[in-house]
Amino acid sequence: MSNGNKEWLLLVDENDRYLGETEKEEGHREKGCLHRAFLVMMTNEKAELMQARRSGKKRLWPHFWDGTVAGHFHKGESPKESVKKRVFEETGVKCRDLEYLFKFRYQAAFEDIGSENEICHVFRADNLRPGEIAINQDEVSEYRFSSIPSLKNEIEASPEEYTPWFLIAVKKLLEIS
């Protein structure tokens, strides 16, 4: 949620119950404040997963590979509204077939710059059509598609190239597949 130039995070407890809000920068300082976030995994007609390389403008994990879209829920919006809005902002895609998969809690520090401390809700959106992607360069520097077996091999070869939440989400996705 934006208030002027500030973005706000929804603070939650360990059971994902809403506690209040904090400004995004404050919520990511030091060990971070536990907040609610999401990750979207979009696939194309070949069932390949779209991954996005985070822009160099990102404060935390710049240039790392991530799921298709990562973001934060906003007060006053339903979870699906927040997800669809962010998917469009980052990729230009009008999200269809959005399905909730699972959620997990994690905390990860990025160098001495800040941390994520989130309960991350993971969604899947299928049937991304060729030609409909128009990435926002402030958010994403490039994207690629990989089959799940190829992605598993890529992650095993170079896990340090991926965001910590994406690594957790892919592991859980492989467990339920």
C-alpha contacts under 8 A as a table, 3 or more apart, distances in Angstrom:
res1	aa1	res2	aa2	distance
1	M	6	K	7.95
1	M	7	E	5.25
1	M	8	W	5.25
1	M	9	L	7.46
1	M	73	F	7.80
1	M	74	H	4.87
1	M	75	K	6.50
2	S	5	N	6.33
2	S	6	K	5.34
2	S	7	E	4.42
2	S	8	W	6.41
3	N	6	K	5.22
3	N	7	E	6.40
3	N	8	W	7.67
6	K	23	E	6.58
6	K	24	K	7.27
7	E	23	E	5.93
7	E	24	K	5.44
8	W	21	E	6.24
8	W	22	T	5.55
8	W	23	E	4.45
8	W	24	K	5.08
8	W	74	H	7.42
9	L	21	E	5.45
9	L	22	T	5.42
9	L	23	E	6.10
9	L	24	K	5.54
9	L	27	G	7.02
9	L	35	H	6.27
9	L	36	R	7.24
9	L	72	H	6.72
9	L	73	F	7.34
9	L	74	H	7.10
10	L	18	Y	6.79
10	L	19	L	7.47
10	L	20	G	6.01
10	L	21	E	4.77
10	L	22	T	6.92
10	L	35	H	5.39
10	L	36	R	5.77
10	L	72	H	7.88
10	L	73	F	6.92
10	L	74	H	6.82
10	L	75	K	7.02
11	L	18	Y	5.96
11	L	19	L	5.33
11	L	20	G	5.21
11	L	21	E	5.26
11	L	22	T	6.91
11	L	33	C	7.02
11	L	34	L	5.83
11	L	35	H	4.25
11	L	36	R	6.52
12	V	15	N	7.49
12	V	16	D	5.10
12	V	17	R	5.04
12	V	18	Y	4.50
12	V	19	L	5.09
12	V	20	G	7.26
12	V	34	L	5.94
12	V	35	H	5.23
12	V	36	R	6.50
13	D	16	D	5.23
13	D	17	R	5.41
13	D	18	Y	6.85
13	D	19	L	6.78
13	D	34	L	6.88
13	D	35	H	7.94
14	E	17	R	7.46
14	E	34	L	7.94
16	D	36	R	7.29
16	D	119	I	6.88
22	T	26	E	6.73
22	T	27	G	6.03
23	E	26	E	5.40
23	E	27	G	6.10
24	K	27	G	5.03
24	K	28	H	6.44
25	E	28	H	5.39
25	E	29	R	6.57
26	E	29	R	5.40
26	E	32	G	7.76
27	G	32	G	5.24
27	G	33	C	4.93
27	G	34	L	7.79
27	G	35	H	7.87
28	H	31	K	7.14
28	H	32	G	4.42
28	H	33	C	6.61
28	H	114	G	5.44
28	H	115	S	5.14
28	H	116	E	5.92
28	H	117	N	7.58
29	R	32	G	5.18
29	R	33	C	7.95
29	R	113	I	7.42
29	R	114	G	4.74
29	R	115	S	6.21
30	E	109	A	7.83
30	E	112	D	7.82
30	E	113	I	7.55
30	E	114	G	5.13
30	E	115	S	6.09
31	K	107	Q	7.67
31	K	108	A	7.85
31	K	109	A	6.79
31	K	114	G	6.84
31	K	115	S	5.35
31	K	116	E	7.33
31	K	117	N	7.05
32	G	107	Q	7.96
32	G	114	G	7.09
32	G	115	S	5.23
32	G	116	E	5.77
32	G	117	N	5.29
33	C	116	E	7.88
33	C	117	N	5.87
33	C	118	E	7.84
34	L	117	N	4.85
34	L	118	E	5.20
34	L	119	I	7.20
35	H	117	N	6.50
35	H	118	E	4.91
35	H	119	I	6.25
36	R	72	H	6.37
36	R	73	F	6.43
36	R	118	E	5.63
36	R	119	I	5.07
36	R	120	C	6.20
36	R	121	H	7.71
37	A	70	A	7.54
37	A	71	G	5.75
37	A	72	H	4.24
37	A	73	F	5.82
37	A	118	E	6.22
37	A	119	I	6.09
37	A	120	C	4.76
37	A	121	H	6.19
38	F	70	A	5.68
38	F	71	G	5.42
38	F	72	H	5.97
38	F	73	F	7.18
38	F	83	V	7.43
38	F	119	I	7.99
38	F	120	C	4.88
38	F	121	H	4.47
38	F	122	V	5.64
38	F	123	F	7.48
39	L	67	G	6.54
39	L	68	T	7.46
39	L	69	V	5.77
39	L	70	A	4.40
39	L	71	G	6.59
39	L	120	C	6.75
39	L	121	H	6.25
39	L	122	V	4.85
39	L	123	F	6.28
39	L	166	F	7.94
40	V	67	G	6.34
40	V	68	T	5.67
40	V	69	V	5.12
40	V	70	A	6.33
40	V	83	V	7.69
40	V	87	V	7.93
40	V	122	V	5.87
40	V	123	F	4.80
40	V	124	R	5.67
40	V	125	A	7.13
41	M	49	L	6.57
41	M	50	M	6.91
41	M	51	Q	7.91
41	M	67	G	5.65
41	M	68	T	5.31
41	M	69	V	7.15
41	M	122	V	7.51
41	M	123	F	6.18
41	M	124	R	4.77
41	M	125	A	6.25
42	M	49	L	5.82
42	M	50	M	5.69
42	M	68	T	5.98
42	M	124	R	5.75
42	M	125	A	4.68
42	M	126	D	5.58
42	M	127	N	7.65
42	M	128	L	6.71
43	T	46	K	7.54
43	T	47	A	5.18
43	T	48	E	5.13
43	T	49	L	4.47
43	T	50	M	5.82
43	T	124	R	7.92
43	T	125	A	6.59
43	T	126	D	4.95
43	T	127	N	5.87
43	T	128	L	5.77
44	N	47	A	5.25
44	N	48	E	5.54
44	N	49	L	6.81
44	N	50	M	7.42
44	N	126	D	6.48
44	N	127	N	4.87
44	N	128	L	4.41
44	N	129	R	6.29
44	N	130	P	7.76
45	E	48	E	7.42
45	E	126	D	7.78
45	E	127	N	5.16
45	E	128	L	6.53
45	E	129	R	6.93
47	A	126	D	7.66
47	A	127	N	7.69
47	A	147	S	6.87
48	E	145	F	5.56
48	E	146	S	4.99
48	E	147	S	4.41
48	E	148	I	6.78
49	L	68	T	7.83
49	L	145	F	5.27
49	L	146	S	5.37
49	L	147	S	6.20
49	L	148	I	7.00
50	M	67	G	6.84
50	M	68	T	5.39
50	M	143	Y	6.77
50	M	144	R	5.65
50	M	145	F	4.48
50	M	146	S	6.78
51	Q	65	W	6.50
51	Q	66	D	5.63
51	Q	67	G	4.75
51	Q	68	T	4.78
51	Q	143	Y	5.55
51	Q	144	R	5.49
51	Q	145	F	6.17
51	Q	146	S	7.80
52	A	65	W	5.67
52	A	66	D	5.31
52	A	67	G	5.98
52	A	68	T	5.27
52	A	69	V	7.22
52	A	140	V	6.09
52	A	141	S	7.51
52	A	142	E	6.01
52	A	143	Y	4.39
52	A	144	R	6.73
53	R	63	H	5.63
53	R	64	F	5.43
53	R	65	W	4.28
53	R	66	D	6.05
53	R	140	V	5.61
53	R	141	S	5.66
53	R	142	E	5.37
53	R	143	Y	5.94
54	R	58	K	6.77
54	R	61	W	7.23
54	R	62	P	5.38
54	R	63	H	4.86
54	R	64	F	5.51
54	R	65	W	6.25
54	R	66	D	6.88
54	R	139	E	6.07
54	R	140	V	4.73
54	R	141	S	6.01
54	R	142	E	7.74
55	S	58	K	5.63
55	S	62	P	5.64
55	S	63	H	5.63
55	S	137	Q	6.72
55	S	138	D	6.04
55	S	139	E	5.05
55	S	140	V	4.57
55	S	141	S	4.73
56	G	59	R	7.98
56	G	62	P	4.70
56	G	63	H	5.46
56	G	141	S	7.39
57	K	62	P	6.62
57	K	138	D	6.41
57	K	139	E	7.33
58	K	61	W	6.72
58	K	62	P	4.92
58	K	139	E	7.12
59	R	62	P	6.40
59	R	113	I	7.72
60	L	110	F	6.20
60	L	113	I	7.26
60	L	114	G	6.96
60	L	115	S	7.55
61	W	64	F	5.65
61	W	110	F	6.66
61	W	163	T	6.61
63	H	141	S	7.60
64	F	161	E	5.34
64	F	162	Y	5.15
64	F	163	T	5.92
65	W	161	E	6.01
65	W	162	Y	4.58
65	W	163	T	6.20
66	D	69	V	7.48
66	D	70	A	7.74
66	D	162	Y	5.97
66	D	163	T	5.66
66	D	166	F	5.59
67	G	70	A	6.87
67	G	166	F	5.94
69	V	86	R	7.40
69	V	87	V	6.06
69	V	90	E	7.01
71	G	83	V	7.51
71	G	86	R	6.75
72	H	82	S	7.51
73	F	77	E	7.58
73	F	79	P	6.29
73	F	82	S	5.44
73	F	83	V	7.31
74	H	77	E	5.77
74	H	79	P	7.95
74	H	82	S	6.25
77	E	80	K	7.95
77	E	81	E	5.76
77	E	82	S	6.01
78	S	81	E	5.09
78	S	82	S	6.37
79	P	82	S	5.26
79	P	83	V	6.24
80	K	83	V	5.02
80	K	84	K	5.97
80	K	98	L	7.73
81	E	84	K	5.27
81	E	85	K	6.01
82	S	85	K	5.27
82	S	86	R	6.21
83	V	86	R	5.27
83	V	87	V	6.10
84	K	87	V	5.13
84	K	88	F	6.26
84	K	94	K	7.01
84	K	95	C	5.62
85	K	88	F	5.30
85	K	89	E	6.24
86	R	89	E	4.91
86	R	90	E	6.15
87	V	90	E	5.39
87	V	91	T	5.81
87	V	92	G	7.03
87	V	93	V	6.41
87	V	94	K	7.31
87	V	95	C	6.76
88	F	91	T	5.36
88	F	92	G	4.38
88	F	93	V	4.90
88	F	94	K	5.72
88	F	95	C	7.24
89	E	92	G	5.99
89	E	136	N	6.93
90	E	134	A	7.98
90	E	135	I	5.62
90	E	136	N	5.01
90	E	139	E	6.20
90	E	140	V	7.08
91	T	133	I	5.53
91	T	134	A	5.18
91	T	135	I	4.21
91	T	136	N	6.15
92	G	132	E	7.14
92	G	133	I	5.70
92	G	134	A	4.86
92	G	135	I	6.21
92	G	136	N	7.65
93	V	132	E	6.15
93	V	133	I	5.89
93	V	134	A	7.32
95	C	98	L	6.80
95	C	125	A	6.84
96	R	125	A	6.28
96	R	126	D	7.24
97	D	124	R	7.85
97	D	125	A	5.34
97	D	126	D	6.13
98	L	123	F	6.57
98	L	124	R	5.73
98	L	125	A	4.62
98	L	126	D	7.48
99	E	123	F	5.38
99	E	124	R	5.14
99	E	125	A	6.33
100	Y	121	H	7.59
100	Y	122	V	6.22
100	Y	123	F	4.42
100	Y	124	R	6.48
101	L	121	H	7.68
101	L	122	V	5.57
101	L	123	F	5.36
101	L	124	R	6.82
102	F	121	H	5.97
102	F	122	V	5.46
102	F	123	F	7.44
103	K	119	I	6.64
103	K	120	C	5.33
103	K	121	H	4.21
103	K	122	V	5.80
104	F	119	I	5.50
104	F	120	C	5.41
104	F	121	H	6.77
105	R	117	N	7.67
105	R	118	E	5.67
105	R	119	I	4.26
105	R	120	C	6.15
106	Y	116	E	7.75
106	Y	117	N	5.94
106	Y	118	E	5.71
106	Y	119	I	6.62
106	Y	120	C	7.81
106	Y	165	W	7.37
107	Q	115	S	7.07
107	Q	116	E	5.49
107	Q	117	N	4.22
107	Q	118	E	6.41
108	A	115	S	5.53
108	A	116	E	5.37
108	A	117	N	6.59
108	A	164	P	6.96
109	A	112	D	7.41
109	A	113	I	7.85
109	A	114	G	5.88
109	A	115	S	4.11
109	A	116	E	6.41
110	F	113	I	5.91
110	F	114	G	5.60
110	F	115	S	5.69
111	E	114	G	7.13
120	C	165	W	7.81
122	V	169	A	7.33
125	A	128	L	7.71
128	L	132	E	7.64
129	R	132	E	5.93
130	P	133	I	7.45
135	I	139	E	7.82
135	I	140	V	6.38
135	I	141	S	7.99
135	I	142	E	7.84
136	N	139	E	5.52
136	N	140	V	5.94
137	Q	140	V	5.03
137	Q	141	S	5.44
138	D	141	S	7.52
140	V	143	Y	7.44
146	S	150	S	5.92
146	S	151	L	5.60
147	S	150	S	5.19
147	S	151	L	6.03
148	I	151	L	5.02
148	I	152	K	6.11
149	P	152	K	5.14
149	P	153	N	6.44
150	S	153	N	5.13
150	S	154	E	6.16
151	L	154	E	4.94
151	L	155	I	6.07
152	K	155	I	5.24
152	K	156	E	6.22
153	N	156	E	5.11
153	N	157	A	6.18
154	E	157	A	5.17
154	E	158	S	6.18
154	E	159	P	7.72
155	I	158	S	5.22
155	I	159	P	4.74
155	I	161	E	7.93
155	I	162	Y	7.54
155	I	167	L	7.81
156	E	159	P	5.89
158	S	161	E	5.85
158	S	162	Y	7.94
159	P	162	Y	5.76
159	P	167	L	7.68
160	E	163	T	7.83
162	Y	166	F	6.67
162	Y	167	L	6.66
163	T	166	F	5.34
163	T	167	L	6.50
164	P	167	L	5.23
164	P	168	I	6.48
165	W	168	I	5.16
165	W	169	A	6.11
166	F	169	A	4.99
166	F	170	V	6.04
167	L	170	V	5.31
167	L	171	K	6.26
168	I	171	K	5.21
168	I	172	K	6.31
169	A	172	K	5.15
169	A	173	L	6.00
170	V	173	L	4.87
170	V	174	L	6.11
171	K	174	L	5.22
171	K	175	E	6.40
172	K	175	E	4.99
172	K	176	I	6.48
173	L	176	I	5.34
173	L	177	S	6.12
174	L	177	S	5.14
